[in-house]
Amino acid sequence: MTDVNDYITGKILIDIKLALRYLKFVKIPIIGSLIGKILLDKVKIFEPKLIDLETVSKLIQEAKKCAAGERVCRAIHKNSEYTESVFLDELADGMIKAGKAWDITKEEALNNLKKYLNNPFILSKVSGKYMEICPSSPGECVYWNMERYRLKCLYRTR
């Protein structure tokens, strides 16, 4: 299971880079289906789902702590669009301590995400709990790239 420490140490970036590299092999007969299954199994633990602003607001209001920071995938794609994720609870604490995010109020967290209404919001589990709200950049996001290769991994609530 991916946990808060994987985000703090940057291990998550290594995993994302590998997943993006492996996606190139998905279209190869036999090997591709095996790689696709492995990738889906690895992503399944995040239980990523597309959420709307109403759900974002509810999650933020229920959180004990909020932090904002550059979305994780942007560290891999330096020239991509800049967006800031909101991290909740233990992930917020860990990202702040690691210097990868800053403490914000619940109101600031919601206002932060409202700046990115044109980006699809993805909610991901970390340490078995939904704690990352990302205004994703579909061109670079590992989840969106998997979807493009017909590896359905994003749960849609609508």
C-alpha positions as CSV (number, residue, x, y, z in Angstrom):
1,M,0.0,0.0,0.0
2,T,1.2,3.5,-0.8
3,D,1.5,5.5,2.4
4,V,2.2,9.1,3.5
5,N,5.9,8.3,3.7
6,D,6.0,7.4,0.0
7,Y,4.9,11.0,-0.7
8,I,7.3,12.6,1.8
9,T,10.3,10.7,0.5
10,G,9.4,11.0,-3.2
11,K,9.1,7.3,-3.7
12,I,5.7,8.0,-5.3
13,L,7.5,9.9,-8.1
14,I,9.6,6.8,-8.9
15,D,6.5,4.7,-9.1
16,I,4.7,7.2,-11.4
17,K,7.7,7.4,-13.7
18,L,7.9,3.6,-14.0
19,A,4.1,3.3,-14.6
20,L,4.4,5.9,-17.4
21,R,7.3,4.1,-18.9
22,Y,5.5,0.7,-18.8
23,L,2.4,2.2,-20.5
24,K,4.4,2.3,-23.7
25,F,4.4,-1.5,-23.7
26,V,0.7,-2.0,-23.2
27,K,-0.1,-2.3,-26.9
28,I,2.3,-5.3,-27.4
29,P,0.3,-8.5,-27.7
30,I,0.5,-10.9,-24.7
31,I,3.1,-8.8,-22.8
32,G,0.8,-5.8,-23.0
33,S,-2.1,-7.4,-21.2
34,L,0.2,-8.6,-18.4
35,I,1.7,-5.1,-18.0
36,G,-1.8,-3.6,-18.1
37,K,-2.9,-6.0,-15.3
38,I,0.1,-5.1,-13.2
39,L,-0.5,-1.4,-13.6
40,L,-4.2,-1.7,-12.7
41,D,-3.3,-3.7,-9.6
42,K,-0.8,-1.0,-8.5
43,V,-3.3,1.8,-9.1
44,K,-6.2,0.1,-7.5
45,I,-4.9,0.8,-4.0
46,F,-5.3,4.6,-4.7
47,E,-9.0,4.0,-5.6
48,P,-8.8,7.2,-7.8
49,K,-12.1,8.8,-8.5
50,L,-13.3,11.9,-10.4
51,I,-15.1,14.2,-8.0
52,D,-17.0,17.5,-8.4
53,L,-16.6,20.7,-6.4
54,E,-19.4,19.8,-4.1
55,T,-17.6,16.6,-3.0
56,V,-14.3,18.6,-2.8
57,S,-16.0,21.1,-0.4
58,K,-17.4,18.3,1.8
59,L,-14.1,16.5,2.1
60,I,-12.3,19.7,3.0
61,Q,-14.9,20.6,5.6
62,E,-14.6,17.1,7.2
63,A,-10.7,17.3,7.3
64,K,-8.8,17.9,10.4
65,K,-6.0,19.7,8.5
66,C,-5.3,21.0,5.0
67,A,-2.2,21.8,3.1
68,A,-1.6,22.9,-0.5
69,G,1.3,22.1,-2.7
70,E,2.3,21.5,-6.3
71,R,0.6,18.5,-7.7
72,V,2.8,15.4,-7.4
73,C,3.0,14.5,-11.1
74,R,4.3,18.0,-11.9
75,A,7.7,17.1,-10.4
76,I,8.0,14.7,-13.4
77,H,6.6,17.1,-16.0
78,K,8.3,20.4,-15.1
79,N,7.0,22.2,-18.2
80,S,3.4,21.1,-17.6
81,E,0.6,23.4,-16.4
82,Y,1.0,24.4,-12.7
83,T,-1.7,23.4,-10.4
84,E,-1.8,22.9,-6.7
85,S,-3.2,19.9,-5.0
86,V,-4.9,19.9,-1.6
87,F,-3.6,17.4,0.9
88,L,-5.7,16.4,3.9
89,D,-5.0,15.2,7.5
90,E,-1.9,13.0,7.9
91,L,-0.8,13.6,4.3
92,A,-1.1,17.4,4.9
93,D,1.1,17.1,8.0
94,G,3.7,15.0,6.3
95,M,3.9,17.2,3.2
96,I,4.3,20.3,5.3
97,K,7.0,18.7,7.4
98,A,8.8,17.6,4.2
99,G,8.6,21.2,2.8
100,K,6.5,20.0,-0.1
101,A,3.3,21.9,0.9
102,W,2.2,24.7,3.2
103,D,-0.5,24.9,5.9
104,I,-3.8,26.5,4.8
105,T,-7.3,26.9,6.2
106,K,-10.2,25.0,4.9
107,E,-11.5,28.2,3.2
108,E,-8.1,28.7,1.5
109,A,-8.1,25.0,0.4
110,L,-11.5,25.4,-1.3
111,N,-10.5,28.7,-2.9
112,N,-7.3,27.2,-4.1
113,L,-9.1,24.4,-5.9
114,K,-11.6,26.8,-7.3
115,K,-8.8,28.4,-9.3
116,Y,-8.6,25.2,-11.3
117,L,-12.2,24.5,-12.2
118,N,-11.2,23.6,-15.8
119,N,-9.1,20.7,-14.5
120,P,-10.8,17.5,-13.5
121,F,-10.5,16.8,-9.8
122,I,-9.2,13.4,-8.8
123,L,-9.4,12.1,-5.3
124,S,-6.8,9.5,-4.3
125,K,-6.3,7.3,-1.2
126,V,-3.0,7.4,0.6
127,S,-2.5,5.1,3.6
128,G,-5.9,3.6,2.9
129,K,-7.7,7.0,3.4
130,Y,-8.8,9.6,0.8
131,M,-6.3,12.4,1.5
132,E,-5.2,13.9,-1.9
133,I,-7.3,16.2,-4.1
134,C,-5.6,16.9,-7.3
135,P,-6.7,19.3,-10.0
136,S,-5.3,17.0,-12.6
137,S,-3.6,17.8,-15.8
138,P,-4.9,15.1,-18.2
139,G,-1.9,15.2,-20.5
140,E,0.6,14.2,-17.8
141,C,-1.5,12.4,-15.2
142,V,-0.7,8.7,-14.9
143,Y,-4.4,7.9,-14.3
144,W,-5.5,9.7,-17.5
145,N,-2.7,8.1,-19.5
146,M,-3.8,4.7,-18.3
147,E,-7.4,5.6,-19.4
148,R,-6.1,6.5,-22.8
149,Y,-4.6,3.0,-23.1
150,R,-8.0,1.6,-22.2
151,L,-6.9,0.7,-18.7
152,K,-10.0,2.0,-16.8
153,C,-8.8,3.1,-13.4
154,L,-10.8,6.2,-12.7
155,Y,-14.1,5.7,-10.8
156,R,-16.7,8.0,-12.0
157,T,-19.4,9.0,-9.6
158,R,-21.8,10.4,-12.2
